[in-house]
Amino acid sequence: MRNYYRWAAVAGAAILAATNVSTAWAEEGAQAGATFETAVEVPAPGGQAGTGNGMQGTAGSGTQDTAGGGTQMPGEVISSGDGGQSAAGTVEGAVQAPAAGDGGQASVPDAGGNPASPQSTSSTRVIRTGGDGGAGDGAAPAGTSAPGGVSGAGGGNVDYSGGPGFANQGQGQGQDQGQTPAQPPQLDQSGQAGQDANVQIYDVVNPVVKVVDKYSYDQMVQDIAILQQNNSSRMQVSTIGTSLDGRAIYDCIIGNPAAAKHILIQGGIHGREYLNPMLLMQQMEMILANYDTGSFHGHSLPEMFAQVAIHFVPMTNPDGVTISQFGPDQIRSQQLRDVVNTCYVTDTASGRTSADPASYFSRWKANGRGVDLNVNFDALWQGITSLAFPSYADYKGTAPGSEPESQALINLYQAQYPWAAVISYHSMGDVIYWDVAGNKSQQKSAELANLMSMVTGGYRILPSNGGGGYKDWIQLGNNPVPSVTIETGKVSCPIPVSEYSTIWSQNRLTWAYAMEWAAMQ
């Protein structure tokens, strides 16, 4: 049993070896009455990997997308064929989107951008699908340039071929029906296992949030309304801003709003990265479905969420997502449509693209007036090399924070919440960015990056160049906290839905490990 807890600890948190988990949870939430049984033993940056006996994960092998996470330098070329060589050294090709998946399109919001009234609800019966793979000893994966060693965390033996909500069907039934969940695997004599037997968190059967090829803003709005209606005591929803085209930007708080620590998880700041809003929405639904009965490393979810609240901002750039999915015709404002269409003309004339309009707009990163939001924050902004005109990507805007979508994230962060960590989801490359020049939270950001690398099964850890990103702004600001950017997927955006099952299995529990880590800071 002692070996098991050492194995679980290595996979579970990147914290200083001397930190005692029971103290962290018990001091902040003594009313819950539960404590951990052992200290977590994972090195600080610069240390050695833990000594658990689990299997070592493998490094992510995807190529780094210069567009993701950090600053994409001007020169990316979109081609209708297999890709023109960009000035930044990347090869970009038009991505043929797979056929649209099924999965319940919902009614659109009203004219004010408010969620439509839910017409029906879905079952939240759950099944056991296991947690994470074992973590073990090992040096950092090839290509890693973060401080300290990085252990890998295997993805486990869970069958996600049908996508979330369809994992391991027939192997276990939902506990809310009075049936017995599937039994977790037992550790062998070496202490190895494909699943974490101390994580009692279940995937949702018949989920509200469906896996579809193009998870749209309208679908997200409808799903948020249903989840809130079904979980009014566990989830609070507010609008933190409005896009240029009038779409609301939502902050969904799960847990105690008065908790001593808060975590922010945001995605969809780049239009073509619309698989991540679906990922965050499914994380939210899984949390809510397990809220009353789930547990993580010996602690109940109610206990954890009493002490650490999570803010989900699933789609920061709804106009950009809409353009990437459906083209500029779905933008309501004629003025904005004209701007977007002019971008195509300008980018074609300047040699930035030779693609047809459909391929060009599918690669749209920017907001509704051609500003790349993740180079629009006041973080080394003056030094960013930028286009001089609006475009699908690379234009930093007229001033830091000039866009309402950027301002929404700025205002949320400045809203006096006791932030403990920020995670931004981007695509692509299976990498984690953690640093920027002048980072005021360097050591803790590196710790969080090491943790997320283990949880995701070995995403490579890289520093960030340039600036202007949300992560950069937080790390350089007056209230810096640990912040990382997680880049999902191994192929160019828009990432096809066929990649989603792998992305889900790698990221389904990042929020839980982040909570556990934050509680001990």
N, C-alpha and C positions, 0 to 999 in steps of 0.2 A: 504493500500500500504506500509505503514511503517513497519507493521508486516511482510509483504512478504520479504522486503529487509533484515530484521533481520534474517529471516529463510534462505534466500539464502546465507547470509554472513556466517552463522555457517557452512553450508555445503560446502562453497566455499574456505576457506583459513584458515590455522592455523598460525595466526600472532598475534602480540601484539595488544591489544584492542585500543591503542592510534593511531595506524597507519592509515593514511587516504589514501584510494585507489586512489582517484582522483589526489592527489599530485603525487603518484608513477607513474601513467601512463602519466599525463600531463607534468611533469617536464622532463621526458625522451623522450617524443614524442609529443611536443606541436603542431607540424605541423598537427597532426591528428585531433586536435580540439575537442576531446570528453573527458568527465570526468565521473567518477562514481558519483552516487547520494548519497552514504552513506558510512560511514566508515565500515570496516569489524571488527566484534567483535568475535574473537576466542582467547582463552587464550594461553599464553606462557606456557611452561612446568611447572608443579607444580600448575597451576591454576585450576579453575573450568571450566566445560564445558559451552558452550554458552547457552543462555536462549531462543533459538528459540523454536517454537511450533511444529516443525516437529516430525515425527515418529522416534523413536530410532531404529537403526539397530541392528543386532545380530552379535555376534562374530563368526568368522570363526571356524569351528569345526574340521577341518582336523588335523591330527597328524603331528607333526614336522618331516620333513625328515632331519636326521643328515647330509645328503649330501648337503643340499641346503644352500645357503647364506653364512654361516660361514664355519668353518673347520669341515670336517667329519673325525672322528678319525678312525684309522685303525681297522679292525675287521668286517666290513660289509661282510656278507655272502650271496651270491646269490644261491638260490636253484631252482631246476626245479619244485618243488612242491609249497606248500603254504607258503614257506619261512622258512629259518633257522634262528635261533636266533643269532643276531650279538653280538659281544662283546660290542658294544656301546648301546645295549639295544633295538635296532629296529628290526622289523621283515620285511625281504625283500623277496618278492616272484617274480618270473618271471611274467611279465605282458603280457597277450595275447593281441596283437594289434588287433583292429577291422579291418574289411575289408577295403581295401583302398577306399577312397572316389573318386568321379569323380572330375572334375575340372581342365581340361586343362593343361596337361604337356607341357612345352615349350621346344624349342630347347636349347641345351647346349651351353656354351660359347666356344669361340675359344681356341686354344691351349695355348694362353697366359693368359687365365683366364679373358679376357675382355668380357663384355656383348655382346651377340649376337645381331645383328640388329633386332629390333622389326619387326615382320611381319604384325601385325595388332594392333589396339587399341580398347579399350572397352569403352562403354558409361560411362560417369560420372554423369548421371542423378541421382538425389538424392531424398530421401524421409525423412520426419520428423519421427524420432523415439524417440524423447524426450531425456532428459538429465538424471539427477540422481534423486534418491529418496530423500525425505525430511530427514533432519538431526535434531536431537533434543537433549534434555538434557539426561544425563546419565553418570554413572561411566564407567571406563574402562571395556572392556569385560573380562570375566574370563580368567585367564592365562596371562593377560597383565602385563608387568613389566617395563613400560615406565613412565617417569615423567608425572604427570598430568592426568586429565580425558580425556577420548576419547569418542566422540559422534559417533553414528553409522549413516551411510548414506544408506538408502534403495536403492535397485536396480531398483526401479520403477516398472511400470506395463507394460513395453515393452515386446512384444513377440519376443524372439530371438530364438525360437525353430528351425528355419531354418538356423540360423547362421547369421553373419553380411552380409549385402547385401540383406537379406530376411526378415528383421524385419518389422512387421506391414504392409506387402504388402496389397494393397487394401484400406488402411486407409488414404493414402495421396499420392500425386504424385509429381514428381520432379519439382522444380521451373524453371529449365532451359527449360522446355517445355511450359512455360507460364501457368502452372496450379497452383492451390492453394494448398500449403502444408497443411497437417493435422493440425488442431488447437491444440495448447497445452492445457492440462487440466487446469481448473481453481482451485484456492485455495478455500477450503471450509471455513466455518466460524472459524474453529480452526486454520487456516493457514496451514493445511496439504495438501500435494499433492504427487502423485506418480512420477511426473516428474518435472524438473526444467523449468518453463515456460520462464525463462530468459536466456536459452541456446539455441541458434539457430544454432545447428550443426547437420548435417544430415548424415545418413549412405548411403553408395554407393550402387546403384543398378547395377547389372552386373559388379562387380568389376574386376579389373585386378588381384588382389591378391585373389585367390580362397581358400576357406576352404577345406583342404584335410587332409587325415590321416597322410601323411608324406610330409611336406612342405620342399622340398629339397634345397640344395645350388644352383643347376642349375636353378630351378624354381625361386628362389629369384633373381638371376642375371638377368634373363630375365625380371622379373617384375620391377626391379630397372631401367633397360634400358627403358622400356615403360613409366614408371612414369616420368623419367627425360625428355624423348622426349616430353611428353605432358605438362611438367611444367618447361621448361628450365629457366624461369625467377624467379621461386619460389624455386627451388631445385638445389643444387649443389652436385655433387657426386665426391668423390676422393677415392683413394686407400691408406689406412694408413699402410698396411703391407700385407704380403703374408704368408700363412700357410706353414707348412713343406712340404705338398704335392702340393704346387703351387696354392692354391686357394686364390683369392684376398679377403681382409677384407675391407669392404666399410664403409665410413663415409658419410652419407647423411645429408646435412645441409638444413633445411627448414627455410626460413626467411632471414633477412638481415645479411650477414656475418660480417658486421661492427657494428652490434648491440652492445649496451652497456653491455648486459648480454647474456650469453650462458648457455644452459642446455644440458647435455649429458645423453642419454638414451641408454643403451646397453643390449644385451641379447645373449643367445646362447653360453655362455662361457663354459657350460657343454654340451657334445654331446647329451645326452638323453633328454635334456630339450628343444627339438626342436619345441614345440608348441609356445614358446615365440617369436622366430623370425617371425613366422606368425602373432602373435599379433602386434608386432612392425611395420611390413610391412602394416598391415591393418590400424593401427593408422596413418601412413604416408599417405596412400591413402585417408583416410577420411579427413585429414587436407587439402590436395591438392585439393580435390573436393569441399571443402567449403571455400577455401582461399579467394576468391573474395567477397563472399556474406555472410559468416557465422559471427556470433557474440557470445560473451561469457560474460555474466553479464554486458551487455550494451556496450561492446567494440567490434569493428570489428576485425576480425582476421588480416587484413592487418596492422591495428594499433598495435596490439599486437606483430606481427612478425617483425615489424620495430624496436621494442625495445628489444625483447628477441628472439634469434635464438635457434633452437633445433637441436642438432646433434643426429641422429639415427645411431647406429652401430648394425644392427639387428642380425648378426651372427658372433660372435667373434671367434668361434671355428668350422669352416666349415669341417675340417677333422673329428673331433669327431662326429659331426652331421651325416656325411656320414657313418661312421662306425656304429653308433647306428641304422640308418635307413636301411642300405643295407649290412652291414658286411664289413670285411677287403678286400674282392675282388674288391671293388670299389675304393680302394686306389691305386694310379697310381704307386708309387714308390715300387719296389720290396723290397728294404731295409726296408721301413716302414711297409709293409705287414708282413715281417718276425718278426719285433718287436711286432706288434699287436698280431700275432698268438702265439708268445712266451709268451706274457702276459697270454694268456689262459692256456698254459701249466704250467706256474709258479704258477698262482693263483689256479689252480686245485691241484697241488702238495702240496701247502701250506695250503690247506683246506679253502681257501677264496671263492671257488665256487664248487658246485657239479652240476651246470647247464650244459645243452648241449650247444654247441657253439652258436647256434642261440639266445638262451635266454641270454647267457653271453654277446654277443656283443650288443644286444639290450639295455643293461644296461650301455653301455660305457659312461663314463663321461669325460675321459681324452682327450688329443690331439693325434696327430698321432704317438707319441712315448711314450705314456703311462704316461704323466705328467698331473696331475690335475691342471689346470690353475688357479683355484681360491684359491690355496695355494702356488702360485708361485710368489707372489708379496712381495716386501721388506717391510713387516709389521709384526714385531715380528716373522719373518721367522725362525730364529735360534731356537726358542723355540717350533716350531711345531713338534709334534710327527708324524713321517712319515714312510711309508714303505721304505725299502732299495732298492727296485727294481721297475721298471715300472709296471703299473697295469692299469686296467680299471678305478681305482679311488684311491685316498689317497697318491699317490707319489708326493712329492713336487718339485722334480727336483734336479739338482745338485747345483743350486745357484738361488737366487732371480732374477726374470726376465730373466731366461735362455731360455725361449721359444719365438719364433717370434710372436706368437699371444699375449702373455702378453706384449711384447715390443711394439706392435702396439698400445695398449691402453695406455701404459706409454707415448709413443711419442705424441699421440694425446693430452693427458692432459697437456703435457709440451709445447704445440705449441703456447703458449701465448694468448690463447683465454681468455676473461674475464668470467671465469666460475662462475656460481651462484649456481648450484646444479647438482648432479649426481644421477641417478636412475639406478640400475642394476636389471634386471629381471632374476629370477631363478624359480625353482619349486622343492618342493611342500610344502603344509602346510597351505596356506592362512595366512601367517604371514609376518611381516615386521621387518627386523633387522636394527638397527640404531646406535649401539654403539660399541666401542672396547676400551680396556684399553689404556689410554693416548689420547683419542679422543680430538683433538684440535678444533673441531667444534661441541661440544656436544649439546649445547642448541639448535642451529639451526637445527641440525640433528634430534633432538627430535621433534621440531616443524614440520619439514617436514614429519616425521613418523606419527605424529598425523593427519596431513592433509591427507596423503595417506590412513590411516586407515579409515577415514571418507568417502573418495571418493570411496573406494572399498567396502564399506558396512560393515566394522568392522573387517578387517584383524587384527589379534592379533599382538601386538607390543612386540618384544623381543630384549634383548641385544645380542650381538655376543660374543661368546667365541673364544679363540684361536687367529688366525690372518692369514696373508697370502693372504687375499682377496683383490679385487680391491677397494671395499668400505673402507676397513681397511687402505690400502695404501694411499688413498686420505685423510682420516681423520687424519692420522699420519704424513703426508708429510709437506713440506715447504709451500705449497699453499693449506691449507685445506679449503674445502667448505662443506656445508651440503650434506650428502650422505646417501642413504638408499638402502637396498636390498628388493625387493618385491618378495615374493614367491607365485606363482600362483598354484592353483589346490589342490585337496584333496586326490588324490590317487597317488600311486607310479609311477615314471617315467619309460618309456615314458607314459605321460598322454594321454589317448585315446581322439580322436577327439570329442567324445560325450560330453566331459567336456568343450569344447571350448566355447559354447554359453554362459555359465555362466561366464567363465573367461573374455570373451569379454565385457559382460554387466557390470562387476565390474571394468574393467580397460580401457574402451574406451576413457575416458576423463581425465585420470591421467595427461597427458601432459598439458592440458589446465589449470587445477588447479595449477600445478607446475609453469607454466608461470606466472599466476596471483600472486602467492606467491613470486616468484623470483623478480618480478617487484617492490615489496614493501620492499625489503631488502636493 
